[in-house]
Each structure stands twice: as C-alpha cells, then as structure tokens.
C-alpha cells in the first residue's frame, strides 16, 4: 500500500506541473438564461476527472475511490456527476444534439431521485465514500455538492420549464443557512466570515476552491431565477452569496502563505496547518477569483487573483512541494 501511494502521488505531481494552465472560464455573468458554466468542462474523461471509471446504464458516471480508501470500490460521487452533467450541457450548447440534451436531463433527474429532504434542513445530497484525512467515514454533506445540484437543476428548469427542478433547487439553498453543527454546510458565520464546506466533518475543514465552487452554484440560482417567479429564493440566494464573498475576503489572509496558497484551513486535531494547494489548484483558484470578481464587483478579489498569478513560478512551486510532502506524510498519504 505504501509503494502504491508513493507511485500514485508521484504521477499526480508530474501531471500537476502543467495542470489547469489553459482552463477556459466564463467571466460575463448577465442575468437570465444560463449558458456555459464558469469553468468550461469537457466530456473527455481524462480532462474532466481522472477518478471517473465508468458509467451506469443511464450514463451516470461512477468514480473509483481515492488512493487512501481501502478497499477500493466504485461509487456515485455527486460532485463528479454534476461536473459531467455540466460538460454534457456544454456539448449540447456547442452542437445542439438532442442526445446531449437528453443525457444532461438524465443527470438532472439523478439529482431529483437521490435527494434527501428534511424539515428545517431543506434538500441535500449525501456522498457515501470515506474521507480518511478528515476523519469522515459516514455519508457526508457538502456545500460543493449543493452547488452542483443548483447549477444542474436551474439549467434543467430553464430547459424544460418543469417546476420540480426549481422546487428542489430552492430547497437546496437551506443547508447553506446552517452551521455544520446544526446539520448544515456553513462555518464561521457567527464571526462574520461565512465559509461553505466542501467536506462536512466534526470541525471546520475550509477547502478554498470548494468554497469558491459553492459560490458558483448560488450565483447560478441568482442569475436564473427572477423574483417575480419566486421572491424568497433569489433574496435568500443573494444573502448567502454576499455572505460567502465577504467570508472569502476576510479569510483570505489566512490562506495566503506569501508565496503560495494553503489548500485548506482545517481545525481537526493533528491536521497539518501548512498544507499548500498544488499548482493545478493555485491556477484553478486564480480563475475562480476572476469569475467572482466580475460577479461581485469586489476589487479585493482581483487583487487576490493577481497574487496567485505572481506566485505561479518554478521556485515557489519547489518550495510548495517541500511543504506538501511533509503534510502528506503526516496525513499518511505517502
């Protein structure tokens, strides 16, 4: 197992050297009909998500488990399913082919069928695969998953005018309003630094790119749903989006290492405090910040994006990898 981990991580770091250098983004965010997502996902599996292994009979992707999950198995990973659904939507926009539209709607229907609904907690989805580095072994909630649901369901609603998609999307806003201790997906709201959790654990994990992706889903809802259709949903989405932007700005200095970025800020006992993001994630966050700057109009976000661009150099990358190897060894991922 130890050798497998070393080989896996070595290959991952080699791929990382050029990862996300040319990721296309959409920075124009007019209200109204949703088109391309903010990151231009493509259907090609190798480019989309290397953990996608195969597809079920409905064309829903199945992921393999990560290297530190034993025994390995295939599973439905809602983040990947939503990512693939958006890639299908992009293919439909580019080609107009009916089979791409129909396949996209099968992904949207997967989100309908697999939702959970709970009084006071709204609509949510669970991911049933362990995250050992965060001590998560039971099915877990995720703001990132909520965001994928929002992005898929709002597009399906606009495509079909089927009210079921909008109702479920509106219900999926509610978990953003609650702290992880209350069954929600947010942390740090009491401090005025709201952060949305990609991985809900017993303590905050604060994954930087996961928070930004969570904001993308809220932004999609805001752009898609006018107040004349449902006055409460857009008002709530606006509040949640604005809180998340403010939280990102206030928490940014604690992610900034001065030459690179932390991947997360995790409060779990024993978790390394200096776990830097990889080069691919640095470039991803750079592009996320450009999108959010255009959407929110906050100049701080453009300043942060420019810092990411400055940090992306070989000397800084080598310095980052030294820290990354230490963090991975401490987490028993090497």
C-alpha positions in Angstrom: 0.0 0.0 0.0 2.9 2.4 0.9 4.5 1.9 -2.5 1.2 2.4 -4.3 0.7 5.7 -2.5 4.1 6.9 -3.5 3.7 6.0 -7.1 0.2 7.5 -7.2 1.3 10.8 -5.7 4.4 11.0 -7.8 2.3 10.6 -11.0 -0.1 13.2 -9.6 2.6 15.7 -9.0 4.1 15.2 -12.5 0.7 15.9 -14.0 0.2 18.9 -11.7 3.2 20.8 -13.3 1.0 21.8 -16.2 -2.5 21.3 -14.8 -5.1 24.0 -15.4 -2.7 26.2 -17.3 -5.3 26.7 -20.1 -8.6 26.3 -18.4 -11.2 28.4 -20.1 -13.5 30.4 -17.9 -16.7 32.5 -18.4 -16.5 35.9 -16.7 -19.5 37.5 -18.3 -22.4 36.8 -16.0 -25.6 38.5 -17.3 -28.9 37.7 -15.6 -31.3 35.5 -17.4 -30.7 32.3 -19.3 -27.8 30.2 -18.1 -25.3 29.1 -20.7 -21.8 27.9 -20.2 -20.7 27.3 -16.7 -17.8 29.4 -15.3 -15.2 26.6 -15.9 -15.5 25.1 -19.4 -15.7 21.4 -18.6 -15.3 18.9 -21.5 -16.7 15.4 -21.7 -13.4 13.7 -22.3 -12.9 11.7 -19.2 -9.1 12.3 -18.8 -9.6 16.0 -18.9 -12.8 16.1 -16.8 -12.0 13.9 -13.8 -9.4 11.1 -13.6 -11.4 9.3 -10.9 -14.4 8.7 -13.3 -14.1 5.0 -14.0 -17.2 4.1 -16.0 -20.9 4.8 -16.4 -24.1 3.1 -15.3 -27.0 2.2 -17.8 -28.4 5.8 -17.5 -25.0 7.3 -18.4 -24.3 8.5 -14.8 -20.6 8.4 -14.0 -19.1 6.1 -11.4 -15.9 7.1 -9.6 -13.1 5.0 -8.3 -12.1 5.7 -4.7 -9.0 7.7 -3.9 -5.7 6.0 -3.0 -6.2 6.1 0.8 -9.6 4.4 0.7 -9.4 0.7 1.3 -10.8 -1.4 -0.1 -11.3 0.4 -3.4 -14.8 0.4 -4.9 -16.9 2.2 -7.5 -19.4 4.8 -6.2 -21.6 7.7 -7.2 -19.8 10.9 -6.4 -22.2 13.8 -6.7 -19.5 16.4 -7.4 -18.3 14.4 -10.4 -21.8 13.7 -11.5 -22.6 17.4 -11.5 -19.3 18.2 -13.3 -20.1 15.6 -16.0 -23.6 17.0 -16.3 -22.3 20.5 -17.0 -19.9 19.1 -19.6 -22.9 17.5 -21.3 -24.7 20.8 -21.2 -21.7 22.4 -22.8 -21.7 19.8 -25.5 -25.4 20.5 -26.1 -24.8 24.2 -26.4 -21.9 23.6 -28.8 -23.6 21.0 -31.1 -27.4 21.3 -30.5 -27.5 17.5 -30.5 -30.7 16.1 -28.8 -28.9 13.2 -27.3 -26.6 15.6 -25.3 -29.7 17.4 -24.0 -31.4 14.2 -23.0 -28.3 12.9 -21.3 -27.9 16.1 -19.4 -31.5 15.8 -18.2 -30.8 12.2 -17.0 -28.1 13.7 -14.8 -30.6 16.3 -13.6 -33.1 13.5 -12.8 -30.4 11.7 -10.9 -30.2 14.7 -8.6 -34.0 14.7 -8.2 -34.1 11.0 -7.4 -31.2 10.9 -5.0 -32.0 14.0 -2.9 -32.8 13.9 0.8 -35.4 16.3 2.3 -35.7 17.1 5.9 -37.8 19.6 7.8 -35.7 22.6 8.7 -32.8 21.4 6.6 -34.2 21.5 3.2 -32.9 19.5 0.3 -29.4 17.9 0.4 -27.4 15.1 -1.1 -25.0 12.7 0.6 -21.7 11.3 -0.6 -21.1 7.7 0.5 -17.4 7.3 0.4 -14.9 7.9 3.3 -12.6 10.9 3.5 -10.0 9.5 5.9 -7.9 12.7 6.0 -10.8 14.5 7.6 -12.0 11.6 9.8 -15.2 11.2 7.8 -16.4 7.7 7.4 -20.2 8.1 7.3 -22.1 9.6 4.4 -21.4 13.3 4.4 -23.0 16.6 3.2 -21.1 19.2 1.1 -21.7 22.8 0.1 -19.9 21.9 -3.1 -22.4 19.1 -3.8 -25.3 21.6 -3.1 -23.7 23.9 -5.6 -23.5 21.2 -8.3 -27.2 20.5 -7.6 -28.1 24.1 -8.0 -26.2 24.5 -11.3 -27.7 21.4 -12.8 -31.3 21.9 -11.6 -31.5 25.6 -12.6 -30.4 24.7 -16.1 -32.8 21.8 -16.3 -35.6 24.1 -15.1 -34.8 26.7 -17.8 -34.5 23.9 -20.4 -37.8 22.2 -19.6 -39.9 24.7 -17.5 -40.5 21.7 -15.2 -41.3 23.2 -11.8 -39.9 20.1 -10.0 -36.3 21.2 -10.8 -36.9 24.7 -9.4 -38.6 23.5 -6.3 -35.7 21.2 -5.4 -33.1 23.8 -6.3 -34.8 26.3 -4.0 -34.9 23.7 -1.2 -31.1 23.2 -1.7 -30.4 26.7 -0.6 -31.4 26.0 3.0 -28.4 23.9 4.1 -26.2 27.0 3.3 -28.0 28.9 6.1 -27.0 26.5 8.8 -23.8 25.7 10.6 -22.3 22.2 10.3 -23.2 21.6 14.0 -26.8 22.2 13.0 -26.7 19.8 10.1 -25.8 22.5 7.5 -22.8 23.2 5.4 -21.5 26.5 6.7 -18.9 27.6 9.3 -17.7 30.9 10.8 -21.0 32.8 10.2 -21.1 34.0 13.8 -17.7 35.7 13.2 -18.9 37.4 10.0 -16.6 35.2 8.0 -19.1 32.7 6.4 -17.3 29.8 4.7 -19.0 27.0 2.8 -17.7 23.5 3.5 -16.7 21.1 0.7 -16.2 18.4 3.3 -18.5 18.5 6.3 -16.6 16.9 9.3 -16.8 17.3 13.1 -14.8 20.5 12.8 -14.2 23.1 10.0 -12.1 21.9 7.1 -12.3 25.1 4.9 -11.2 24.0 1.5 -10.6 27.1 -0.5 -11.6 26.1 -4.0 -14.6 24.2 -2.6 -15.9 27.4 -1.1 -15.5 29.2 -4.4 -17.3 26.5 -6.3 -20.1 26.7 -3.7 -20.5 30.4 -4.6 -20.8 29.5 -8.3 -24.0 27.5 -7.6 -25.5 30.3 -5.6 -24.6 32.6 -8.4 -26.3 30.4 -11.0 -29.5 30.4 -8.9 -29.3 34.2 -8.7 -28.9 34.6 -12.4 -31.6 32.1 -13.4 -34.5 32.8 -11.0 -36.2 36.2 -11.1 -38.0 37.5 -8.1 -41.3 37.6 -10.0 -41.1 33.7 -10.1 -40.1 33.1 -6.5 -39.3 36.2 -4.4 -38.0 34.4 -1.4 -35.5 32.1 -3.2 -33.5 34.9 -5.0 -33.4 37.0 -1.9 -32.0 34.1 0.2 -29.5 33.2 -2.6 -28.3 36.9 -2.7 -27.8 37.0 1.0 -25.9 33.7 1.0 -23.8 34.7 -2.0 -22.9 38.1 -0.4 -22.0 36.4 2.9 -19.8 33.9 1.2 -18.0 36.6 -0.7 -17.4 38.6 2.5 -16.2 35.4 4.2 -13.7 34.7 1.4 -12.3 38.3 1.6 -12.0 38.3 5.3 -10.4 34.8 5.5 -8.1 35.2 2.5 -5.0 36.4 4.6 -5.1 33.1 6.5 -4.8 31.1 3.2 -2.0 33.3 1.8 1.4 32.0 2.6 3.2 34.9 1.0 4.5 32.8 -1.9 1.7 30.3 -2.4 -1.8 29.4 -1.0 -3.0 26.9 1.6 -5.3 24.2 0.2 -7.4 24.4 3.3 -7.5 25.6 6.9 -8.6 22.6 8.9 -9.4 22.7 12.6 -9.3 18.9 13.1 -6.7 17.8 15.7 -3.4 16.7 14.2 -4.1 18.1 10.8 -1.1 19.9 9.4 -1.5 23.7 9.5 0.6 24.3 6.4 -1.0 22.1 3.7 -0.4 24.0 0.5 -2.5 23.6 -2.6 -0.9 22.0 -5.7 0.0 24.1 -8.8 -3.2 23.0 -10.5 -5.3 24.2 -7.6 -3.4 27.5 -7.5 -4.3 28.1 -11.1 -7.9 27.0 -10.5 -8.3 29.4 -7.6 -6.8 32.2 -9.8 -9.6 31.6 -12.4 -12.3 31.3 -9.7 -11.3 34.7 -8.3 -11.5 36.3 -11.7 -15.1 35.0 -12.1 -16.1 36.0 -8.6 -14.6 39.5 -9.1 -16.7 40.0 -12.2 -19.8 38.7 -10.5 -19.4 40.5 -7.1 -17.6 43.6 -8.1 -15.2 43.4 -5.2 -11.7 44.8 -6.1 -10.1 42.7 -3.3 -10.9 39.6 -5.4 -8.9 40.9 -8.3 -6.0 41.8 -6.0 -6.0 38.1 -4.7 -6.2 36.8 -8.3 -3.1 38.8 -9.3 -1.3 37.5 -6.2 -2.0 33.9 -7.4 -0.6 34.8 -10.9 2.6 36.1 -9.2 3.1 33.0 -7.1 2.9 30.7 -10.1 6.7 30.2 -10.6 9.1 27.3 -10.5 11.0 28.4 -7.4 7.7 28.9 -5.5 6.5 25.6 -6.8 9.5 23.7 -5.5 9.1 25.5 -2.1 5.5 24.4 -2.1 6.3 20.8 -2.8 8.5 20.5 0.2 5.7 21.6 2.4 3.2 19.4 0.6 5.3 16.3 1.1 5.5 17.0 4.8 1.7 17.4 5.0 1.0 14.2 3.0 3.4 12.2 5.2 1.7 13.5 8.3 -1.7 12.5 6.9 -0.3 9.1 5.9 -1.0 9.7 2.3 2.6 8.9 1.4 
